[in-house]
């Protein structure tokens, strides 16, 4: 077994923390129609270096590079500037003050790529020699405008400042000491103003420090703030929804059909007698985000036609009575395309016993039509798709997540049931192949997918030349005699090879589904038939045979939400009763369902859930908790505690969120619908969102090869963010909790609501985190552990490079040293900063551990020897520091995955790539009462939702769940990361960690400062991270959106931080 690691490395770029005394941008003259900024550089260093033996200079500092790999690597600074609605910004450079420094050219930026024999993320260093022959200054301008966006209720534009520019051919470096720019606000062109109506935004004291920390012209921008206007219909939607509080029953339906819903099955779920048949109604509900965007009522509701069989005729729904209704299944109701069933497979309807019944319309089967066309068969398709084997990821973001076969399945027998096929019309086969292979040197490029009938006749043959895509193909037409009424065995074969002629069993992709397209006779199969008029038009007549009894129920389901009953008298006898239906077709195909009495499906109590409707639409809360039912009660103390701190908290069950904001159907979109509705419709907009429950990417709980993941469950789903081919194993679907907080679409990377998660699987785990959170905010002068910060850093060794360190990854340690050095240089705070650098162990360990030959006949270190040495020193030191003196905060930079930190496995929770397993977090944690915050800047260390056959939880999940202390919160990535953006993000977060918010809080109900306030304002954890993300987004606009969407907060995002006055002690 191999566990993927990230090799995230870059050129020696040091990111420095901008000290609070350096004012990198200040407003010199705000006007009604402009703002003038004076920009000064952050702290940088210029150092001599070499690349491929060529001498260069490197500019080392806080900013991130502006260029692609191979071109001069220069820092950029960024600022968010508030701008008015209806205006466009125009930037003018007013004045510059600079110095030209001759010397060697500026070193080229590294390029993120896949390296090593395992094809993992890393960097390559190259020189774009043609570019270095150019004479024009680079970048082209010293300052420029970037993208516009909205930070909650503030419209902003990014300003990018290039404090260093160079002439590549001469090496001249222009260093700007000060630059003055003016940004004019000019009326936007009509087509650019947008249709969104706005209204003044209310003051939000709890968000004010975020505005101030993000926006350079904060004071001027206060007058520009606005929120989306709330039309009367949206305001009214709250009252109309709140008025419905009756008892209901949710009905879960996978396949479309006319269903019997007996009183007896409803009674098993708690329905009592005495209900009037006139009050029984079935609704299909939904939430339309486009309607909300257009200022209309987003809550949709359709009453479905029903027929109630009142056995005694007394008008009361009681034992022996039945509701009959056509209920569209999930595919018919929800799947406009082929991937909407990622999260659920059942449509949901709501049966109310206090509604208003809608009796189904009834018509006769005999319309008395003159000379109707007698139809003999109709076109239809039957699909084989069985989502039980979870194996791999889909290679695009628009298809199914689940596949029925693995990559190397050579063959399998599938089965489809068919009705009677018209022998006079040719049939065909259509299939979907999901290919996850890529072309490349030595790859098996030819992948063939075949289907055969039981007698060996080929009916589908597709050859894929290594494309990585969803491949929907239609096979050749065939003799319908190949298909039998009843059960058909269809054999699948997959092969692969370097040529068409040479093949090996097992294609490099997945057979997702196939469909049999044929014309079917009007003959019931097992007492029922789904049929249509096909392409016919005008007056038609259809005679359906093969019913086992004379009692036949027929429904016209052409409009699935307006179905009607057709009264048809059966003729014939024995097992072959028949009905004849007439219809006039004028505008498209008409569809029907017919059942012998005993063949009509019954909705059993297992698919009925009693439900008490909620009124989340009228929550008007600035703190939202969404908890799975198993943890709903466990987080009640945190709700009560946050309300004492001045928040208005709404604690919602995830099922209720599905009900109100997605028609009862599970989908993470329901969570964002809820938050976005509150953001757009409420007077008090949400500030924080806390999700309570673990996520798991087997969303439908159907996987069979779970292994140790058998107890995992998708309690509260994350949004699956798609990243194209970032890792050597293919595409990634990474959990994205921040997605719920981007409420103005994907137009910018600025959070509008701060999101956190308690990734718990048990109520006791939720209780543990709640208790740690509340206790954490009970500050004491004796809490000396709050004075300590630990920096952990990986070393420079890469196993793939053999026994020789190649200099490609010393940045973990060098940048961590810069973080510490700049805190020492710039801060008067008394902070005890401990450093745990892996190199202090592995430099010695590599000398002691012999080199061995690997299967590729190259030399590498004795891995087991290195791991043992590193774990005995560095791993032990980490737990000794946390369990002994303790720490407020741990900052980790390095390789990792969800189970281990570093290739040397200094911390392991579960298995490593050497097939060794341990539970270090569980076994070594002993810091009760002194929980830390763990921030990990590496790959997948917070990958909480991943499906793996070997199971185990992510490291940070175990830290925060620990009842022995562990962490009170964590911050880490759910996916693959590269070094350059990771270091920039780390730097941006640290920039705010010990910086004063500058806003005196007044957050209790009486407007008084909170008890912890001692004249020094404090951030919440969510504020620190949001400010850091905003800083990262403006400095690193190209890579920031995907990175921001992958980083998750574990714990309460409103957790109040407390860092004492620092003193420094560096432990090596």
ZISULNOR-V860671 format. One line per field, one symbol per residue. psi: psi as a letter, one per 40 degrees, with the letter a starting at -180 (. if undefined). burial: 1 if it has 9 or more other ideal C-beta (glycine too) atoms within 8 Angstrom, else 0. A space follows every 10 residues. Layout:
psi = ???
burial = ???
//
This chain:
psi = hhhhihghii ighhhihhid ehgdhihdgh ideihhihhi iahiihiiii hfehhiihhh adiiieiihe ihhiiiiiih hhiiieiiih hhhdiihihh hiaiihiiii hhahiidegi haiihihgdd deeieiihid idiiiaiiah gbehhiiihh hgehiihdde ehhhhhdihh ihhihihiid eediehiiii iiigdeeddd ddedhdfddd edeeiiihig iddddddddd ddeheiiihh hhhdiiihih giddddddee hiaehhdeeh ihihiihhdd dddefihehi hhhihihhgg deeeehhahe ihhhihhhid ddddgdafee fdeiehihih hiefahighh ihiidhefih fihhhdiiii ihhhhhgdhh haiieiefii ehieiidfhd iihihihiah hheehiiihh ihhhheiiii heigdhhhhi hiideehheh hhhhfeigih ghihaiiihe eehihahhhh hhhhiiieid dhiihhifah hdiihhhihi ighihfeihh iiebeiiahi hhhhieheie hhhhhhfdhe efiihhhhhi iaabfgiiih hiihhdfihi iihhhideeh ihhiddehhh hhiifddfdf iehhhhiidd edddeddddd dddeeeihhh hiiddddddd effehhhddd dddddddddd didhiidihh hhiiihegde feiefdbeed eiigdhiihh hhhhfdidea ihhhhgdddd egefafeifh hdhhhihhgi eidddddddd ddddddegii eegddeeihh hhhiaeihdd eaehheeefe dddddddddd dddddeheig hhhihghddd ddddddddhi iihidefihi igdddddddd decddddddd dddcdiidhh hhhaiiaedi hidefdhhga iaeefihigd dddehgfhef iihhhhgahe dfgeehhiee aiiidddddd eheecaieii hiieahiidd dddddddddd dedfhhdehh igeideeiii dehfehiiii dddddddddd dddddgdded ddddeehihh aheehhihhi hiihhhh.
burial = 0011111111 1111111110 0101101001 0001111111 1111110010 1000011111 1111111011 1111111111 1110001111 1010010000 1000111111 1101110101 1111111100 1101000110 0110110111 1111111111 1111111100 1111110111 1111110100 0000000010 1001011111 1111111101 1001111011 1011111111 1100011111 1110011111 1110111010 1000101011 1111111110 1100111111 0011111101 0000011100 1111111111 0111100010 1111011111 1110101101 0010101010 0100101111 1101001011 1111110011 1111111010 1001110111 1100101111 1111111000 0011011111 1110000011 1101010101 1010100101 0110000111 1111111000 0010011111 1111111111 1111101111 1111010111 1111111110 0111111001 0011111101 0000011111 1111100011 1111111011 0110001101 1011111110 1111111100 1101111110 1110111111 1111011111 1111111111 1111111111 1100111111 1111111111 0110011010 0101111111 1110011001 1111111111 1110000111 1111111111 1010111111 1111011000 0011111111 1111111101 1100000111 1111111111 0111011000 1111111111 1111110010 0000000001 1110111011 1011111110 1110111111 1111111111 1111111111 1100010011 1100101001 1111111111 1111111001 1111111111 1100111111 1111111111 1111111111 1111001000 1011000001 0110001111 1111111111 1111111011 1111111111 1111111111 01010000
//
